[in-house]
Amino acid sequence: MKKEVSVLVGAGSIGQAIIRRVSAGKHIVLADYSLDNAQKAAKTLEDAGYECSTLQCDLGSKEDTLRLVEFAIGKGEVRYMVNAAGVSPSQAPVHHILQVDLYGTSVLMEEFGKVIAEGGSGIIISSQSGHRLPALPQEQNDALAMTPCEELLELPFLKEITDTLKAYQYSKRCNVLRVMYEANRWGLRGATINSISPGIIITPLANDELHGPRKDGYLNMIKGMPARRAGTPDEVGDLAEFLMSSRGRFINGADILIDGGCTASYWYGDLQYLKTTH
């Protein structure tokens, strides 16, 4: 008998923290660029009593996303979809960041919006980085939100980006705007979709940053934010669980910062000095 299905794209710490909170009794589909990573996550979850399948999936490939959708609906009715995949400014060049984080995430939302079950929910992991951009012109907001996916990477203002951090920031801003657009379509199916913008959460990706060329900046951000510490995947998982539960059904098309006050400090507190460098 087919079960309800939870899909996780990006089998890292944050994704696992979310999916295990909402998937008791469901079949979990774990998709990751690295099949080995997906299989390791599946072993951890299976040892905790969850039923899992794995699939190699490149988020930047529409063909892989369509294959993932078909694989998931073959397991049952898709109740939840969580995207925690992506690449950071220290991990990839500009074109790859835009291909994966901006275009790929947009395709994922669109395609799962066609099959999500009534009462279902989606979570897109964005980033505090998207909140570092100043307000964009309305025509850019509209373009990022509503341009057909296959035309997104041709937007002139995206083609002008040469800095990996700027590419990441635009990608994450696009995620938030795209969630607003897709919420209208998901809502027609009785489903919700929201984004979460974490700050510095201790994961392997964050450790890449903390040991990369921007490590001093990250350590100073931790010292300068109100919380005076980094966050944990479980804190993001708790927030996502609420948004995906019956208690969060009136929240749709929203983005929620969970960053220890780092963004507040960036704009109005001790971290304002970053405005001149970011």
C-alpha positions in Angstrom: 0.0 0.0 0.0 1.4 3.4 -1.0 2.2 5.8 1.8 2.3 9.5 2.1 5.7 10.7 0.9 8.2 13.3 2.3 10.8 14.5 -0.2 14.1 16.0 1.0 16.4 17.6 -1.6 19.8 18.1 0.0 20.5 15.4 2.7 22.5 17.6 5.0 22.1 18.5 8.6 19.3 21.1 8.3 17.3 19.0 5.8 17.6 15.9 8.1 16.5 17.9 11.1 13.4 19.0 9.3 12.4 15.8 7.6 12.7 13.6 10.7 10.3 15.9 12.5 7.5 15.6 10.0 7.9 12.1 8.5 6.9 9.5 11.1 4.9 6.8 9.2 5.7 8.4 5.8 8.1 7.2 3.1 11.1 9.6 2.8 12.7 10.2 -0.5 16.2 11.5 -0.1 17.7 13.3 -3.1 21.2 14.7 -3.1 23.9 15.6 -5.7 26.0 12.9 -3.9 24.2 9.6 -3.8 26.7 8.6 -1.1 25.5 11.4 1.1 21.9 10.4 0.5 22.6 6.8 1.4 24.4 7.8 4.6 21.4 10.0 5.6 19.1 7.1 4.8 21.0 4.7 7.0 20.8 7.2 9.9 17.1 7.7 9.4 16.4 4.0 8.9 18.2 3.2 12.1 15.8 5.6 13.8 12.7 3.8 12.4 12.0 5.7 9.1 11.5 4.2 5.7 13.6 5.7 3.0 14.6 5.6 -0.7 17.5 7.5 -2.2 18.1 9.2 -5.6 21.0 11.1 -7.1 19.8 14.5 -8.1 21.5 17.6 -9.4 19.3 20.5 -8.4 20.7 22.6 -11.3 19.3 20.0 -13.8 15.6 20.2 -14.8 15.8 16.7 -16.1 17.0 15.4 -12.7 14.1 17.4 -11.0 11.5 15.8 -13.3 13.0 12.4 -12.6 12.8 13.1 -8.9 9.1 14.1 -9.1 8.3 10.9 -11.0 10.2 8.8 -8.5 8.4 10.4 -5.6 4.9 10.1 -6.9 5.7 6.4 -7.7 6.1 5.9 -3.9 2.8 7.6 -3.0 1.1 11.0 -2.5 3.7 13.7 -1.9 2.7 15.4 1.4 5.9 17.3 2.1 8.8 18.8 0.1 11.9 20.3 1.7 14.7 21.9 -0.3 17.9 22.2 1.7 20.3 21.9 -1.3 22.5 24.6 -2.6 26.0 25.9 -3.0 27.7 28.7 -1.1 29.8 31.6 -2.3 33.0 29.8 -1.3 32.1 26.6 -3.1 31.2 27.5 -6.6 31.6 30.2 -9.4 28.9 32.7 -10.2 27.2 30.8 -13.0 27.0 27.6 -10.9 25.4 29.4 -8.0 22.8 31.0 -10.2 22.2 27.6 -12.0 21.6 25.7 -8.7 20.4 28.1 -6.1 18.3 30.4 -8.3 17.2 28.5 -11.4 17.1 25.0 -9.9 15.2 25.9 -6.8 12.6 27.7 -8.9 12.1 24.7 -11.1 11.8 22.5 -8.0 9.0 24.6 -6.6 7.2 24.7 -9.9 7.3 21.0 -10.6 6.4 19.9 -7.1 3.6 22.5 -7.1 1.9 20.4 -9.8 1.8 17.2 -7.7 1.7 18.3 -4.0 -1.1 16.7 -2.0 -4.0 18.7 -0.5 -3.0 19.7 3.0 0.6 19.4 2.0 3.5 21.8 2.6 6.8 22.8 1.2 9.8 24.5 2.8 12.6 26.2 0.9 15.8 26.9 2.8 17.0 30.3 1.8 19.5 32.4 3.7 20.0 35.6 5.7 22.2 36.6 2.8 19.1 37.5 0.7 18.3 40.1 3.3 21.6 41.8 2.8 20.6 43.2 -0.5 18.9 46.6 -0.4 15.4 47.0 -1.9 15.5 46.1 -5.5 13.5 48.0 -8.2 10.0 46.7 -8.5 10.6 45.5 -12.0 13.5 43.3 -10.8 11.3 41.9 -8.0 8.6 41.1 -10.5 11.1 39.5 -12.9 12.6 37.3 -10.2 9.2 36.2 -9.0 7.4 35.6 -12.2 9.7 35.1 -15.1 9.3 31.6 -16.6 12.0 29.3 -15.2 13.7 28.7 -18.5 14.2 32.4 -19.0 15.4 33.3 -15.5 19.1 33.1 -16.2 18.8 35.4 -19.2 17.6 38.3 -17.1 20.1 41.2 -17.9 20.7 42.2 -14.3 21.7 38.7 -13.4 24.1 38.5 -16.3 25.9 41.5 -14.9 26.9 39.7 -11.7 30.6 38.9 -11.4 30.9 38.3 -7.6 30.0 35.0 -6.0 28.6 36.6 -2.9 26.3 38.8 -5.0 25.2 35.8 -7.0 24.3 34.0 -3.8 22.4 37.0 -2.4 20.4 37.4 -5.6 19.7 33.7 -5.6 18.4 33.8 -2.1 16.3 36.9 -2.7 14.8 35.1 -5.7 14.0 32.1 -3.5 11.9 34.3 -1.2 10.1 36.1 -4.1 9.5 32.8 -5.9 7.9 31.3 -2.8 5.5 34.2 -2.8 4.6 33.6 -6.4 4.3 29.8 -6.0 2.2 30.1 -2.8 -0.7 31.2 -5.1 -0.4 28.1 -7.2 0.2 25.7 -4.3 -2.8 27.3 -2.5 -5.1 26.1 -5.4 -4.1 22.6 -4.4 -4.8 23.3 -0.7 -1.1 23.3 0.1 1.4 25.8 1.6 4.9 26.8 0.7 7.2 29.0 2.8 10.9 29.8 3.0 13.2 29.9 6.0 16.3 32.1 6.0 18.8 30.8 8.4 21.8 32.7 9.6 25.0 31.0 10.7 24.0 27.4 11.5 26.7 24.9 12.3 26.7 22.5 9.4 29.4 21.1 7.1 28.6 23.9 4.6 29.0 26.5 7.4 32.2 24.9 8.4 33.5 25.4 4.8 32.8 29.1 5.2 34.3 29.2 8.7 37.5 27.7 7.3 37.5 29.5 4.0 38.6 32.9 2.8 35.7 34.7 4.6 36.3 32.9 8.0 37.2 36.1 9.9 34.1 37.9 8.7 31.9 35.0 9.9 33.6 34.9 13.3 33.1 38.6 13.7 29.4 38.3 12.7 28.9 35.7 15.5 30.5 38.1 18.0 28.5 41.1 16.8 25.0 39.5 16.6 22.5 39.8 19.5 22.5 36.0 20.1 26.4 35.9 20.3 26.4 32.4 19.0 25.7 30.3 15.9 22.5 28.3 15.5 21.8 24.6 15.3 20.0 22.5 12.7 17.4 21.5 15.3 16.4 25.1 15.8 15.6 25.4 12.1 13.9 22.0 12.2 11.6 23.1 15.0 10.5 26.2 13.0 9.9 24.2 9.9 7.9 21.6 11.8 5.6 24.4 13.0 5.2 25.8 9.5 4.3 22.4 8.0 1.9 21.4 10.8 -1.8 22.1 11.3 -0.7 25.1 13.4 1.0 26.8 10.5 -1.7 26.5 7.9 -2.4 30.3 7.8 1.2 31.0 7.0 1.8 30.8 3.2 4.2 32.6 0.9 6.2 33.9 3.8 9.9 34.0 4.6 11.1 33.7 8.2 14.5 34.8 9.4 16.2 32.6 12.0 19.6 34.2 12.4 20.1 35.2 16.0 19.5 38.8 15.1 22.4 39.0 12.7 20.3 40.8 10.0 19.0 43.2 12.6 22.6 44.0 13.6 23.7 44.3 10.0 21.2 47.0 9.3 20.9 48.8 12.7 23.5 47.4 15.2 27.1 46.4 15.7 27.5 44.8 12.3 26.6 47.9 10.2 30.3 48.1 9.2 29.6 45.1 6.9 27.5 47.3 4.6 30.7 48.7 3.1 32.1 45.3 2.3 28.9 43.2 1.5 
